[in-house]
């Protein structure tokens, strides 16, 4: 039994070294892009969701309970979307890559790999038109692996919200 366990560990270690951690994690599992307005949430606490209030006073996100509230800013949706793409991919700390991008819908998915073992996190972004020249961002940051994220996703969402709120004037 011990020999079989050691053999399995050896195979996993070999795959880890040959593929590299980022490719290995991506082969194991994927999180599909989501519709942030209806996303139901996950049972594990390794995600953070920011959504704006709608003009009628409700939340843009109707599925899961948001962990953050996004600010409404004086900006067009295209302007805010382009700013986010530049901010996220230009941030040397995050090493974010764009997985999918839909300029027409103002939606994007990013992947950020942690330092060290390169655990992948996926961040979905949707720019929300609130009317009258105002817009906001719905952001979902979630870890691909594990059940705990040690607050990394909430911290990332906080940073992104603060960054765009500082860049654009409030509604």
C-alpha positions as CSV (number, residue, x, y, z in Angstrom):
1,X,0.0,0.0,0.0
2,X,2.8,2.4,0.9
3,X,4.5,1.6,-2.4
4,X,1.4,2.5,-4.4
5,X,1.0,5.8,-2.4
6,X,4.6,6.7,-3.1
7,X,4.2,5.8,-6.8
8,X,1.1,8.0,-7.0
9,X,2.9,10.9,-5.3
10,X,5.8,10.5,-7.7
11,X,3.5,10.6,-10.7
12,X,1.9,13.8,-9.4
13,X,5.3,15.4,-8.7
14,X,6.5,14.5,-12.2
15,X,3.4,16.0,-13.8
16,X,3.8,19.1,-11.7
17,X,7.4,19.5,-12.9
18,X,6.8,18.6,-16.5
19,X,3.6,20.7,-17.1
20,X,4.3,23.5,-14.7
21,X,1.8,24.4,-11.9
22,X,-0.3,26.8,-14.0
23,X,-0.9,24.2,-16.8
24,X,-1.5,21.4,-14.3
25,X,-4.2,23.4,-12.3
26,X,-5.9,24.4,-15.5
27,X,-6.1,20.8,-16.7
28,X,-7.7,19.7,-13.4
29,X,-10.7,22.0,-13.4
30,X,-12.2,25.1,-14.9
31,X,-14.7,27.6,-13.6
32,X,-17.0,28.7,-16.5
33,X,-17.7,32.4,-17.1
34,X,-20.8,33.5,-15.3
35,X,-23.7,36.0,-15.7
36,X,-23.0,38.2,-12.7
37,X,-26.6,39.4,-12.4
38,X,-27.8,35.9,-11.8
39,X,-24.8,34.0,-10.4
40,X,-26.1,31.9,-7.4
41,X,-22.8,31.8,-5.5
42,X,-20.8,28.8,-4.3
43,X,-20.9,26.8,-1.2
44,X,-17.2,27.4,-0.5
45,X,-16.1,30.8,0.9
46,X,-13.3,31.4,-1.6
47,X,-14.9,34.1,-3.6
48,X,-15.9,37.8,-3.4
49,X,-18.6,39.6,-5.3
50,X,-19.1,43.3,-5.9
51,X,-22.3,44.7,-7.4
52,X,-23.7,48.1,-7.8
53,X,-27.1,49.3,-6.6
54,X,-29.6,49.7,-9.5
55,X,-31.5,53.0,-10.0
56,X,-34.6,51.4,-8.4
57,X,-32.6,50.7,-5.2
58,X,-32.0,47.0,-5.6
59,X,-28.8,45.2,-6.3
60,X,-27.6,44.4,-9.8
61,X,-26.7,40.9,-8.6
62,X,-30.0,39.0,-8.0
63,X,-28.4,35.5,-7.3
64,X,-25.7,35.6,-4.7
65,X,-25.5,38.0,-1.8
66,X,-22.8,40.5,-2.7
67,X,-19.8,41.0,-0.4
68,X,-19.1,44.5,-1.7
69,X,-21.1,47.4,-3.1
70,X,-19.7,49.0,-6.2
71,X,-19.8,52.8,-6.6
72,X,-21.6,54.5,-9.4
73,X,-19.3,56.9,-11.3
74,X,-19.6,59.5,-13.9
75,X,-18.3,57.6,-16.9
76,X,-19.6,55.9,-20.0
77,X,-19.5,52.1,-20.0
78,X,-16.9,51.9,-22.8
79,X,-14.6,54.3,-21.0
80,X,-14.9,52.4,-17.7
81,X,-14.4,49.1,-19.4
82,X,-11.3,50.2,-21.3
83,X,-9.9,51.7,-18.0
84,X,-10.4,48.4,-16.2
85,X,-8.7,46.4,-19.0
86,X,-5.7,48.7,-18.8
87,X,-5.6,48.8,-15.0
88,X,-5.9,45.0,-14.6
89,X,-3.5,43.9,-17.3
90,X,-1.0,46.7,-16.5
91,X,-0.8,46.0,-12.8
92,X,2.6,44.3,-12.4
93,X,1.7,42.8,-9.0
94,X,-1.3,40.8,-10.3
95,X,0.2,39.4,-13.6
96,X,-3.4,39.2,-14.9
97,X,-4.1,37.8,-18.3
98,X,-7.3,38.3,-20.3
99,X,-9.1,35.0,-20.8
100,X,-12.1,36.3,-22.6
101,X,-13.2,39.8,-23.6
102,X,-16.4,41.0,-25.1
103,X,-16.3,44.8,-25.9
104,X,-19.9,44.9,-27.0
105,X,-21.3,43.5,-23.7
106,X,-18.5,45.2,-21.7
107,X,-17.6,41.9,-20.1
108,X,-14.2,40.3,-19.5
109,X,-12.7,37.4,-17.6
110,X,-9.2,37.5,-16.2
111,X,-6.9,34.9,-14.7
112,X,-4.4,35.7,-12.0
113,X,-1.8,33.2,-10.8
114,X,-0.6,33.3,-7.2
115,X,3.1,33.5,-6.6
116,X,4.8,30.2,-5.7
117,X,2.5,27.4,-6.7
118,X,0.6,29.5,-9.3
119,X,-2.9,28.7,-8.0
120,X,-5.3,30.2,-10.5
121,X,-8.0,32.8,-9.6
122,X,-10.6,33.9,-12.1
123,X,-12.1,37.3,-12.1
124,X,-15.2,38.2,-14.0
125,X,-15.9,41.8,-14.8
126,X,-19.1,43.3,-16.2
127,X,-19.6,47.1,-16.6
128,X,-23.1,48.1,-15.7
129,X,-24.9,51.1,-17.4
130,X,-26.8,52.9,-14.7
131,X,-28.2,55.6,-17.1
132,X,-27.7,59.3,-17.2
133,X,-24.0,59.0,-18.0
134,X,-23.2,56.8,-15.0
135,X,-21.8,53.4,-14.8
136,X,-20.4,50.9,-12.3
137,X,-18.6,47.6,-12.2
138,X,-19.8,44.1,-11.1
139,X,-16.7,42.0,-10.2
140,X,-16.5,38.4,-9.1
141,X,-13.2,37.1,-8.0
142,X,-13.0,33.4,-7.2
143,X,-10.3,30.8,-6.5
144,X,-10.2,27.7,-8.7
145,X,-8.7,25.4,-6.1
146,X,-9.4,24.8,-2.5
147,X,-12.2,25.9,-0.2
148,X,-10.5,28.9,1.5
149,X,-8.8,31.9,0.0
150,X,-7.5,33.6,3.2
151,X,-9.2,36.8,2.1
152,X,-7.3,37.2,-1.2
153,X,-10.4,37.6,-3.4
154,X,-12.0,40.1,-1.0
155,X,-8.8,42.1,-0.9
156,X,-8.5,42.1,-4.7
157,X,-12.1,43.3,-5.1
158,X,-11.4,46.0,-2.5
159,X,-8.4,47.2,-4.4
160,X,-10.1,47.3,-7.8
161,X,-13.1,49.1,-6.4
162,X,-10.9,51.7,-4.7
163,X,-8.8,52.2,-7.8
164,X,-11.7,53.0,-10.1
165,X,-13.5,55.1,-7.5
166,X,-10.4,57.2,-7.2
167,X,-10.0,57.5,-11.0
168,X,-13.6,58.6,-11.8
169,X,-15.8,61.2,-10.1
170,X,-18.7,59.8,-8.1
171,X,-22.3,60.0,-9.4
